[in-house]
Amino acid sequence: MRLHDQLLMLPLFQGMSRNDIENVVAHTRLGFSKHGKNKVVINEGKKCVNLCFLMQGEMEAVTNAYDGSYSIGETFGAPAMIQPECLFGLKQIYTKTFIATTECRMVYIGKNEVTKLMAEFDIFRINMLNILCTKVQRLSHMQWQKPPQDIRRKIFAFVEKRCQTAVGHKTMKIKMEVLAEQIGESRINVSSCLAALENEGLLKHSRATMDIPALERLNE
């Protein structure tokens, strides 16, 4: 697939004409990189100076708790934009580590080039604002949701609030005692719930690691 067509699949470029996309590709400084399986593409804490796009392959975004007591990873595929909210604002650094789970190809647009595109193309600017505002509104909405009562939904909510999306494959490295403390349940109740979920085929649990093939199924 040509770069033009791949860009049109990204929300940031949707609505732009083919001529506009061709102008973007022809007159914007673009960076390209290729990464092998299991290679770190972006480290948490790295300064964000580019708008990054995954154009081919799959990656895992890993987020660590501030105290290092647990981490959550979520898998996503191309085409995708990598943490656009980190390009501006108070702290312009990545908050996740991105690891290639297959061979990946990336495209980069520098911050100065992004500001030029926002000034030149109304649709590009509106799309960027919509993406950033949607993230803010999602986080704001979560704060006012009624807390879940049963333990299964507590586990779902715990993972959901720490992920970019509430669907798809997630992995969590966390001790059972830490998870129990985080969701306000006893270790025994957490252990029983995880065993039940594993019997239903909704996750696999072993040695402080949970593998969840489809997070949305925990909320059914």
LINWOTA-V552156 format. One record per residue. N is the residue number from 1. RES is the residue in one letter. SS is DSSP state (2 for helix, 1 for strand, 0 for the rest). PSI is psi in degrees with one decimal (NA if undefined). Layout:
n={N N}
res={RES RES}
ss={SS SS}
psi={PSI PSI}
This chain:
n={1 2 3 4 5 6 7 8 9 10 11 12 13 14 15 16 17 18 19 20 21 22 23 24 25 26 27 28 29 30 31 32 33 34 35 36 37 38 39 40 41 42 43 44 45 46 47 48 49 50 51 52 53 54 55 56 57 58 59 60 61 62 63 64 65 66 67 68 69 70 71 72 73 74 75 76 77 78 79 80 81 82 83 84 85 86 87 88 89 90 91 92 93 94 95 96 97 98 99 100 101 102 103 104 105 106 107 108 109 110 111 112 113 114 115 116 117 118 119 120 121 122 123 124 125 126 127 128 129 130 131 132 133 134 135 136 137 138 139 140 141 142 143 144 145 146 147 148 149 150 151 152 153 154 155 156 157 158 159 160 161 162 163 164 165 166 167 168 169 170 171 172 173 174 175 176 177 178 179 180 181 182 183 184 185 186 187 188 189 190 191 192 193 194 195 196 197 198 199 200 201 202 203 204 205 206 207 208 209 210 211 212 213 214 215 216 217 218 219 220}
res={M R L H D Q L L M L P L F Q G M S R N D I E N V V A H T R L G F S K H G K N K V V I N E G K K C V N L C F L M Q G E M E A V T N A Y D G S Y S I G E T F G A P A M I Q P E C L F G L K Q I Y T K T F I A T T E C R M V Y I G K N E V T K L M A E F D I F R I N M L N I L C T K V Q R L S H M Q W Q K P P Q D I R R K I F A F V E K R C Q T A V G H K T M K I K M E V L A E Q I G E S R I N V S S C L A A L E N E G L L K H S R A T M D I P A L E R L N E}
ss={0 0 2 2 2 2 2 2 0 0 0 0 0 0 0 0 0 2 2 2 2 2 2 2 2 2 2 0 0 1 1 1 1 1 1 0 0 0 0 1 1 1 0 0 0 0 1 0 0 1 1 1 1 1 1 1 0 1 1 1 1 1 1 1 0 0 0 0 0 1 1 1 1 1 1 1 1 0 0 1 1 1 0 2 2 2 0 0 0 0 0 0 1 0 0 0 1 1 1 1 0 0 0 1 1 1 1 1 1 1 2 2 2 2 2 2 2 2 2 2 0 2 2 2 2 2 2 2 2 2 2 2 2 2 2 2 2 2 2 2 2 2 0 0 0 0 0 0 0 0 2 2 2 2 2 2 2 2 2 2 0 0 0 0 0 0 0 0 0 1 1 1 1 1 0 2 2 2 2 2 2 2 2 0 0 0 2 2 2 2 2 2 2 2 2 2 2 2 2 0 0 0 0 1 1 1 0 0 1 1 1 1 0 0 2 2 2 2 2 0}
psi={134.5 154.9 -38.7 -47.0 -35.3 -41.4 -37.5 -17.5 -13.5 138.7 -31.0 -28.4 -1.9 136.7 -14.5 145.4 163.3 -35.0 -41.3 -43.6 -40.7 -37.6 -39.7 -48.5 -38.0 -32.1 7.1 135.4 116.1 140.7 149.3 145.4 158.0 137.2 134.0 166.2 138.1 7.9 141.5 124.1 -44.4 133.3 142.3 135.7 -9.4 141.2 135.1 109.9 -4.1 153.9 119.5 138.2 130.9 114.1 -19.8 136.4 -169.5 149.5 162.5 128.7 118.1 126.9 131.8 139.8 149.9 -34.4 2.6 11.9 -17.0 166.8 153.1 132.2 141.9 136.0 137.9 158.5 171.5 154.9 145.1 151.3 137.4 109.6 63.8 -24.3 -15.0 -9.7 -26.7 176.4 -168.8 -49.0 106.2 63.1 155.0 139.2 3.3 158.7 130.5 123.5 132.7 124.4 -12.8 179.1 130.7 148.7 134.1 151.8 138.8 139.6 121.9 156.2 -42.7 -39.4 -37.1 -44.7 -33.7 -42.5 -37.2 -33.6 -31.9 -35.8 114.7 -42.2 -41.7 -45.3 -44.8 -41.1 -42.2 -45.6 -40.5 -41.3 -47.7 -42.0 -36.9 -39.8 -43.8 -44.2 -37.4 -45.2 -39.8 -40.5 -37.7 -33.9 -20.7 4.1 147.3 129.7 138.2 149.3 -39.7 154.6 -34.1 -45.3 -25.5 -41.5 -44.2 -48.0 -37.6 -44.4 -44.3 -44.2 -14.9 10.0 161.6 -33.3 159.2 16.9 163.2 -174.3 127.6 149.5 141.4 127.2 106.5 138.6 149.2 -35.3 -38.6 -44.5 -43.2 -43.6 -40.4 -34.7 2.8 38.9 165.3 156.5 -38.9 -43.2 -40.3 -44.1 -43.7 -40.6 -43.5 -37.7 -40.9 -42.7 -36.4 -38.7 -30.7 -5.0 19.4 -17.5 166.6 134.3 128.6 135.1 60.3 26.9 130.2 130.3 115.3 106.2 -39.0 101.3 -37.1 -24.3 -20.6 -17.3 9.5 NA}
